[in-house]
């Protein structure tokens, strides 16, 4: 599956035009560095690093059709978003748009479909990335084009079952809502393997540090320590739709992934949750 990644990024001037919109590329850069398994990307273990990521075959460099980086500062209203994208997109099967101008996002279904894309994913790592209105318009356009689309908030909340093409995207790149497999010892986790990671790669760091963690509710302290240490870069601003910060949602995703993996291994443990999780699951 060939992937096209589009994001706004680059340096932001100290005094941008007051009639412009600025875009941060911190998450986009982390997503890209994870997908190509950039050397030194995960350095949390320092000198103790045993290169655990390399055992997973994470490098998807050959599956990236192209990366389109748009300016980090754009006018509120674009004269021609299609021209900004270059008129035509390169052939690809999956499109990920990270923190792009709303008018660019609205133009993407038609352009991406013409290039062969079957799925469009536009995550939100902060409340203002994709408006409710834009989601509705893009969904309508994608339905007409028989494309799958998803707007996970955060990206690691992307679940299976939205659309076959979205599922294929998740399976191919092994990203979305985290999944783990645990091997248990006598009262502790002997080994943790990642089946599907958060798109930033945080799940691999959490899994590595789960080895030796206890089989009780205090395992949440291990998850929290290493998920924060990677770190998650989602927004700490409370999102009105979620009733929670996007960053905290990333943490709850990892708590739930560990809880589910423990349950599959026959251990029932209640880990921290949020009403927002139930709303996402419904």
N, C-alpha and C positions, 0 to 999 in steps of 0.2 A: 504494500500500500504506500503510494507516494504522497508525501505530506508537504503542503505549502503553509508557511508561517508568516503572518503579517502582523507587524506591531509598530507603534510609534515610539521612537527612542532617540537618544543622543543628548547632547548638552542642552540645558535650558538657560537662556540669558538671565542675568540678575533682575532685569526689568522688562519682562515680555510685554508686548502690545496689550493694553487693557481690553481690547476687543478680540482677544485670541484665547485659545484653550491649550493648556500644557498637559503633557502626557509623560508619566514616569515609566521607565523600561526595566526597573529592578526585577520584577517577576519574569518578564519575557526573557531576560538574560539568563536567569536561573533555569528556566524551562529549557532553553537552548543548550546550556552547558550540561544539563542532565542528559538530554537526548543524545548528545555526541560523546557522553562520558569523558568530558574534558579532564585531562590529567591534572590532579590537584584540586578538582572541584570540591570534593568532600575531604576536608582536612581536620575534622573534629577530633580524631584520635592522635593527631600529631605524629610523634616518633613511633607510636605503638600501632600505626596503621598497618593492617595486613592485606589491604587492597581487596576487601570483600566485594566491592562493586564489580570488580573484574570477573568474578565467578559467575555473574549473571548474564553476560553477553549483552550489555545494555546499549552498545554503540549503534545508533540508528542513522549514522551519517549518510549512508547510501540510500536511505529511504526519504531523505529530505529533497523534494523537487526544487525548492527555492526558498529563500528568506527575503521578504520585502520589508525593509525598514523605512517607514515614513517619518517625516519631521516630528520632533518632540513638541513643537509649537505650531499650531495651525489656526486659521481664522475660525470664528464661531460658525460662519456659513461658508461652505465650499462652493465655488462656482461650478466645478466639475470633478467630483470624486473619482470618476472613472479615469479621467486623464491623470490624476494623481497616482493611480495604481498602474499607469502605463498603458491603459487601453485594453490590453488583453493579458490574461494570466497564463503562466506556463502550465502544461498538462500536469494534472495531479488528481488524486482521488479523495483526499481529506484536507480540509481547510481549517486552520486554527487562527483566530483573530484575537490578539491580546491587547487590550486597552487602546483601541483605535477610535478615531473620530466617528460619531454616530452616523454621519452621512456616508462614510466609507463602509460601515457595517451594513447599511441599508442597500448599498450597491453590490455587495458581495454575492448574494445568492445567484443572481443572473450571471455575473461574470464567472464565478466559480463553477457553476453548472456547465457553462459553455466549455470550460477547460477540463471537464470530466469529473469534477468533484461530486461525491455522493453524500458528503457530510460536512456540516459547518459547526464548529464549536467556538463559542465566544465566552470565555470564563470571566468571572468578576472577583478580583482580589481586594476590591474596595467598593463601597456602596455606589459610587457614581459612574462606574465603568460602562454599564449597559442599562439603559432606562427600561422601565416596564413597557412603555409604548414601543420602543425599538424592538424589544423581544417579540412583541405581538406582530409587528409588521414583518420581521424577518421570518417568523414561524409561518405566516400566511404565504410568503413568497416561496419558502422551502417546500411547503405542502404542494403548491402548484407545480413545482419542479421535481416533485418526488424525491427530495433530498431530506436526509435526517439532519436535525439541528438540536443543539443543547446549549444551555446558558448556566453552567454550574457556578455556584457561589458558596464557597471557593471551588477551584478546579478539582480539588480532591474529594468533592462531594458528588462527582459525576457517577451516576449509578448505571448498572446494566438494565436493559429492557426498554429504553426510550425509543430506539429504532434499530433495526438490524445493522445499518451502516455505522451507527454510533458504537454498537457492541463490537463490530469488526475493528473499528479504530482502537477501542480500548484493549482488545485482545492482542492486536498487532504490536502496539507500542507499550503494552503492559502498564498503562497509567489510568488514573481515575480514582474511584473510591478504593482505599487500600485494602488488600487481602494478604493474610499471613498464614503460614503453616508452622505449627509449633511441635517440637519434640520435647516431651516432658521427662524430668528426672523425679526423684523422690522429694516432692515439695518445692521444686524449682523448674524453671525453663532451661532445658539442656541446649536447645538450638532453635533459632527462629529464621525462617526463610521467607522472602518476599515473593508473593505470587503476582501482586499488582501494587504499584507504588503511587504515592502522590506525585503529580506531574513535575514537581520540583526536585524529586529524589529523596526527600526527607525520610521516607519510610525505611530506606535501606539503613540509615544511621540509627533510627529507632530500633530496628530489628537486630542489628549487630549488638546493641547494648542491652537487649532483653536477655541475653544469655546469663544465667545465674539469678534472674529475677524470681521473687517468690510467687507461689500460686495462691495469692490472696489479693485483697483490695489494694494493698500497698504497691502492687505492680504499677498502679497509676502514677506513683511518684517517679518511677523509672521512665515511663512514657513521657511525662511532662518535662522532666529534666532534659532528655535528649531531643525531643521535638522542639523545645525552645532553643536548645543549644545549636541546632543546625544552621540557622534558625528559620522558623516560618516568617515570611515577610508580608503576610496579609495585613490588612488595615485593622487598627485598634479602634476605629470609629464605629459606633453602634449603627448597624444597618436596620432601617425601619421595617423592612420586609421580614427580616429574620428575627428581629427583637434581640439581637445578639451581635457581637463583633465578628467580623469575618475571620479574624485570626483565631478567636476561640473556637469557631466552627472547625477549623483545621485540626485543632487539638481534640475536639470531640470525635472527629472522624477516626483518629488514631486510637483513642480509647475504645471506640466501638469495634474497630478492626481487631484489636487484641482480645476484647471480650468475646467476639465471635470465634476467633481462633481457639481460645481456651475452651469454649463450649464444644467445638468440633472435636477437641481432644478429651472431652469428658469432664471438664472442670467448669463449674458455674461460679462466676465471680461478677459482682455488680460494680461497674466502673462509672465515673462521672458521665453525666449526660445532660441534655438540654431539651426543653420543649421544642426548640427550633429543629432538632433532629427528627422528631416525630412528624413535624410539618413537611420536612423534606421527603420523608419516607411515604407519606400518604398520597 
